[in-house]
Amino acid sequence: MDWFAAVDIYCERTGPDFWSEPLNALSNLSFILAALWGWAEARKRGRTDPMTVILIVLAALIGLGSFLFHTFANAWSGLADVIPIWTFVALFVLVALHRIGGVRPGRIAVGLAVVAGLVAILFAFGSDGSGSQTSATPAAHNHTPTNTLLNGSEQYLPAVLALLAFAALSRRKGHSIAPWIAAATGIFMLSLTLRTLDMHLCDIWPLGTHFIWHLLNGAMIALLFQGLIRSPVAKPG
């Protein structure tokens, strides 16, 4: 596989140049801002435990990796984009299971190993080497969807299910994180809709909607952080 082969799967991109997706690239600042707010709140509340810090670092890396993909737009930068995303998702799920559901750390470690295996399988059988961008094609700049009706958004179904499950779990337990999870879930559903529409709206909106996906996801991660940091840890069950 050619790790430097150009890909063109977003409406805004009009050529192979570094700044061919300025809105898609610069909107990744939302993840950096979410990480900075999370760090400030964690320090304020004395919640700078290793897992929280790692999650904050991963949020910043999501912004950096996505910036690289929307500027270099090739296979290796696709991996820089997707690896922090799914690492964050996996780790947040496990941390939330512990803090909301009271799952013991030992079980969390087993869960982490299982998740790592599933992610490895996803990469081995569901990707062409460009990470989540499974239908990346050489840059043709014809603004025609090249994968499915959902524009590749089906890959985020596990994240949708995880958010819905945590929203239900936290509400059932009456946990103080419940409204934060509910708000984050609503924002993610909206952002995923806009990601899906990106390539389908090129004819009437050449800038596309992917940059709004970035902005809303930065807001979603910020809400998840604030809920996690401000809420008490559940007693192990």
C-alpha positions as CSV (number, residue, x, y, z in Angstrom):
1,M,0.0,0.0,0.0
2,D,1.2,3.5,-0.8
3,W,1.2,5.4,2.5
4,F,1.6,8.7,0.6
5,A,-1.2,8.3,-2.0
6,A,-3.6,11.3,-1.9
7,V,-7.1,10.8,-0.8
8,D,-10.1,13.0,-1.5
9,I,-13.3,12.0,0.4
10,Y,-14.5,15.4,1.7
11,C,-16.5,18.1,-0.1
12,E,-14.2,21.0,0.8
13,R,-11.1,19.4,-0.8
14,T,-10.5,20.8,-4.3
15,G,-6.9,19.6,-4.9
16,P,-3.9,17.9,-3.4
17,D,-2.4,21.0,-1.7
18,F,-1.8,21.2,2.0
19,W,-4.4,23.9,2.6
20,S,-7.1,22.5,0.3
21,E,-9.3,21.9,3.4
22,P,-8.8,25.0,5.5
23,L,-12.1,24.8,7.4
24,N,-11.8,21.0,8.0
25,A,-8.3,21.5,9.2
26,L,-8.7,24.6,11.4
27,S,-12.0,23.4,13.0
28,N,-9.9,20.7,14.8
29,L,-9.0,23.5,17.3
30,S,-12.3,22.5,19.0
31,F,-10.7,19.3,20.3
32,I,-7.7,21.3,21.6
33,L,-10.1,23.7,23.4
34,A,-12.0,20.8,24.8
35,A,-8.8,19.3,26.2
36,L,-7.7,22.6,27.7
37,W,-11.0,23.1,29.4
38,G,-10.9,19.6,30.7
39,W,-7.4,20.0,32.1
40,A,-8.3,23.3,33.7
41,E,-11.4,21.8,35.4
42,A,-9.4,18.7,36.4
43,R,-6.7,20.7,38.1
44,K,-9.3,22.9,39.8
45,R,-11.1,19.9,41.3
46,G,-8.0,17.8,42.0
47,R,-9.1,15.1,39.5
48,T,-5.7,14.8,37.7
49,D,-5.6,11.0,38.0
50,P,-3.7,9.1,35.3
51,M,-6.8,8.0,33.3
52,T,-8.3,11.5,33.2
53,V,-5.0,13.0,32.1
54,I,-4.6,10.3,29.4
55,L,-8.1,11.1,28.1
56,I,-7.3,14.8,28.0
57,V,-4.1,14.1,26.0
58,L,-6.0,11.8,23.7
59,A,-8.5,14.6,23.0
60,A,-5.7,16.9,22.0
61,L,-4.2,14.1,19.8
62,I,-7.6,13.7,18.1
63,G,-7.3,17.4,17.0
64,L,-3.7,17.0,15.9
65,G,-4.3,13.8,14.0
66,S,-7.4,15.1,12.3
67,F,-5.5,18.3,11.3
68,L,-2.8,16.1,9.8
69,F,-5.3,14.1,7.8
70,H,-7.2,17.2,6.5
71,T,-3.9,18.8,5.3
72,F,-1.7,15.9,4.1
73,A,-4.7,13.8,3.1
74,N,-3.0,10.5,2.6
75,A,-2.9,7.0,4.1
76,W,-0.4,7.6,6.9
77,S,-2.2,10.7,8.1
78,G,-5.5,8.8,8.0
79,L,-4.0,6.5,10.7
80,A,-2.9,9.6,12.7
81,D,-6.5,10.6,12.5
82,V,-8.3,7.4,13.5
83,I,-6.0,5.9,16.1
84,P,-6.5,8.6,18.7
85,I,-10.2,8.6,18.0
86,W,-10.8,5.0,18.7
87,T,-8.3,4.9,21.6
88,F,-10.2,7.7,23.2
89,V,-13.6,6.0,22.6
90,A,-12.3,2.7,24.1
91,L,-10.7,4.3,27.1
92,F,-13.6,6.6,27.8
93,V,-16.0,3.6,27.8
94,L,-13.9,1.7,30.3
95,V,-13.3,4.7,32.6
96,A,-17.0,5.5,32.5
97,L,-17.9,1.9,33.3
98,H,-15.7,2.3,36.4
99,R,-16.9,5.7,37.5
100,I,-20.6,5.5,36.6
101,G,-21.2,1.7,36.8
102,G,-18.8,0.9,39.6
103,V,-17.0,-1.8,37.6
104,R,-13.8,-2.9,39.4
105,P,-10.4,-2.0,37.9
106,G,-9.6,-5.6,37.3
107,R,-12.6,-6.1,35.1
108,I,-11.7,-2.8,33.3
109,A,-8.3,-4.3,32.4
110,V,-9.9,-7.3,30.9
111,G,-12.3,-5.1,29.0
112,L,-9.4,-3.0,27.7
113,A,-7.8,-6.2,26.3
114,V,-11.0,-7.2,24.6
115,V,-11.5,-3.8,23.1
116,A,-7.9,-3.7,21.9
117,G,-8.5,-7.0,20.2
118,L,-11.7,-5.8,18.5
119,V,-10.0,-2.7,17.3
120,A,-7.2,-4.7,15.8
121,I,-9.8,-6.9,14.0
122,L,-11.5,-3.8,12.7
123,F,-8.3,-2.5,11.3
124,A,-7.3,-5.8,9.8
125,F,-10.6,-6.6,8.0
126,G,-12.5,-3.3,7.8
127,S,-9.9,-0.9,6.6
128,D,-7.7,-0.4,3.6
129,G,-4.9,1.1,5.7
130,S,-6.2,4.6,5.9
131,G,-8.0,4.1,9.2
132,S,-11.6,5.1,9.4
133,Q,-11.4,6.5,5.9
134,T,-12.2,3.1,4.4
135,S,-13.2,4.4,1.0
136,A,-10.4,6.8,0.4
137,T,-9.7,7.2,-3.3
138,P,-7.0,9.0,-5.3
139,A,-7.8,12.6,-5.5
140,A,-10.2,13.1,-8.4
141,H,-11.9,16.2,-7.0
142,N,-15.3,15.3,-8.6
143,H,-17.1,15.7,-5.3
144,T,-19.0,12.4,-5.8
145,P,-19.7,10.1,-2.8
146,T,-17.3,7.2,-3.2
147,N,-18.5,4.8,-0.5
148,T,-22.0,4.4,0.8
149,L,-25.2,6.3,1.2
150,L,-24.0,7.0,4.8
151,N,-20.7,8.4,3.5
152,G,-18.7,6.1,5.8
153,S,-20.6,7.2,9.0
154,E,-21.7,3.7,9.8
155,Q,-18.2,3.1,11.3
156,Y,-19.4,5.3,14.3
157,L,-22.3,3.1,15.2
158,P,-20.4,1.6,18.2
159,A,-19.9,5.1,19.5
160,V,-23.6,5.9,19.1
161,L,-24.5,2.7,20.9
162,A,-22.0,3.4,23.7
163,L,-23.4,6.9,24.3
164,L,-27.0,5.7,24.3
165,A,-26.1,2.9,26.7
166,F,-24.3,5.3,29.1
167,A,-27.1,7.8,28.9
168,A,-29.6,5.1,29.9
169,L,-27.3,3.7,32.6
170,S,-26.5,7.1,34.2
171,R,-30.1,8.1,34.2
172,R,-31.2,4.8,35.7
173,K,-28.7,5.1,38.5
174,G,-29.5,8.8,39.0
175,H,-25.9,9.7,38.5
176,S,-25.0,13.4,38.3
177,I,-23.3,12.8,35.0
178,A,-26.6,11.9,33.3
179,P,-27.4,15.3,31.9
180,W,-23.9,15.7,30.5
181,I,-24.1,12.4,28.8
182,A,-27.6,13.1,27.4
183,A,-26.4,16.5,26.0
184,A,-23.3,14.9,24.5
185,T,-25.4,12.1,22.9
186,G,-27.7,14.6,21.3
187,I,-24.8,16.7,19.9
188,F,-23.1,13.6,18.5
189,M,-26.3,12.5,16.7
190,L,-26.5,15.9,15.1
191,S,-22.8,16.0,14.2
192,L,-23.0,12.5,12.7
193,T,-25.9,13.5,10.5
194,L,-23.8,16.5,9.2
195,R,-20.8,14.2,8.6
196,T,-23.1,11.9,6.6
197,L,-24.4,14.7,4.4
198,D,-21.0,16.2,3.6
199,M,-20.3,14.7,0.2
200,H,-24.0,14.7,-0.8
201,L,-24.3,18.4,-0.5
202,C,-21.3,19.5,-2.6
203,D,-23.3,20.7,-5.5
204,I,-25.3,23.2,-3.4
205,W,-22.7,23.8,-0.5
206,P,-19.1,23.5,-1.8
207,L,-17.6,24.0,1.7
208,G,-19.3,20.8,2.9
209,T,-20.4,20.1,6.4
210,H,-17.5,18.1,7.8
211,F,-16.0,21.1,9.6
212,I,-19.3,21.3,11.6
213,W,-18.8,17.7,12.5
214,H,-15.4,18.7,14.0
215,L,-16.9,21.7,15.9
216,L,-19.8,19.7,17.4
217,N,-17.6,16.7,18.3
218,G,-15.2,19.1,20.1
219,A,-18.3,20.3,22.1
220,M,-19.3,16.7,22.7
221,I,-15.9,15.8,24.1
222,A,-15.9,18.9,26.2
223,L,-19.3,17.9,27.8
224,L,-18.1,14.3,28.4
225,F,-15.0,15.7,30.2
226,Q,-16.9,18.1,32.3
227,G,-19.4,15.4,33.3
228,L,-16.7,12.9,34.1
229,I,-14.6,15.4,36.1
230,R,-17.4,17.0,38.0
231,S,-19.2,13.8,39.0
232,P,-18.3,11.5,41.9
233,V,-16.9,8.0,41.4
234,A,-19.4,5.2,41.9
235,K,-18.6,2.6,44.6
236,P,-17.3,-0.7,43.1
237,G,-19.9,-3.3,42.8
